[in-house]
Amino acid sequence: MAADLRARLRDLEDEYRRAQGHETGWNPERLRALLQTQLRGDQVIVVSNREPIVLVQDYHFALLPAMVREKLPQATILTFWHIPWPNPESFGICPWRREILEGMLGSTILGLHTRFHCKNFIETVDRFLEARIEHEHSVIASGGKETLIESYPISIEWPDEPARAGWKPVQACRRAVFARLGLAPDSYLAVGIDRFDYTKGILERFHAVERLLEKRPEWVGRFSLVQVAAPTRSALEEYHSFQERIQRVTQRINARFGRPGYQPIHLLATHHDHDAVNELFRAADACLVTSLHDGMNLVCKEFVAARDDERGVLILSRFAGAAREMREALIVNPYHVEETADALRRGLTMPASEQRERMASLRMTVQEFNVYRWAGRMLADAGRLRLRERIQARVERGQLDDEVPVRSSRRLTAVR
């Protein structure tokens, strides 16, 4: 059953993406019909009781919480929204804003990455729906049900001791990467790991590298950026055009500053597995995360987790949700080319002692607030709400007594 469900979800996502790119008639009614056809309602709800905890993840299933609520009114539905939520003015251009909002408000808890995104969502509902909003508690009452709007910054699984034991030493990683790319042993290396997506700030990153080499000619021949850009959504015209543009900019910068045996930008437009990415992280002097708009961005956290030597500098966009947690990074505005170029130079020349202080603090933050803390907070909030609802129901029935409520175990149904 689980394998069949996963296959249905993949089919749904594929058809949804194709429709986004090639059909102008795509709308919530078609999405709702597709959900009902592909998931057949009851097949999603594989539970042994009528009060399950259901986890719905990401924008593909914006309408699903209300659909599940209709079938299971007593379910506790947790929805996590992985991408940024815009302000009401930006969201207002969506022709199906009401359907999307009503679908999401079928949730018991709606989680977003940051308080800023939560604030945007609440203001959006206030603008476009008839609902009662308790701003103090971030609760929206609509359709006879309440939805808690809360921030849950997502994170990564912190590598355990057996995983770290399998890593090559930092110097071995550095020698391997430098030999593979033909870099001089005394040169500096920055790395960027992203999907080939225009929201990741790859173009702005390249402009910052170009500006650094303009301002500091002595870095020509001594600095290189390795940009891993995993191809994504290439069938969509916007993405295809963007990828072609990045290729042209790479060629221009390399032609301008390159020399025999040296090029400033190495664009690796292929998928890299975890071990290959980890090797790059451990070999690099700096990691560039210059997202233009990102819910969280886990690349920066993976970089920090990889640096058990407490070296390396993280240069992080202020527009990534992670910037609110990772304050020891060098925070930049990626649209400000001068600022990013200066931060890159500062990171590459930062004293080892300062690198250690910053990285040690970053590692403590990521280790403590890991993916299990993220999931645990959502489930703990769900448990508190369920207990409150049960007590309230017993009060209304006049059956409240002094006995201690017994918490029964519930199965978690995940829609990913």
Buried (B, 14 or more C-beta within 10 A) or exposed (E): EEEEBEEBBEEBBEBBBEBEBEEEEBBBEBBBEBBEEBBEEEEBBEBEEEBBBBBBBBEBBBBBBBBBBEEBEEBBBBBBBEBBBBBBEEBEEBEBBEBBBBBBBBBBBBBBBBBBBBBBBBBBBEBBBEBEBEEEEBBBEBBEBBBBBBBBBBBBEBBEEEEEEEBBEBEEBBBBBBEEBEBEEEBBBBBBBBBBBBBBBBBBBBBBBBBBBEEBEEBBBBBBBBBBBBBBBEEBEEBBEBBEEBEEBBBEBBEEBBEEEBBBBBBBBEEBEEEBBBBBBBBBBBBBBBBBBBBBBBBBBBBBBBBBEBBBBBBBBBBBBBBBBBEBBBBBBBBBBEBBBBBBBBBBEBEEEEBEEBBEBBBEBBBEBBBEBBBEBBBEBBBEBBEEBEEEEEEEEEEEEEEEEEEEEBEBBEBE
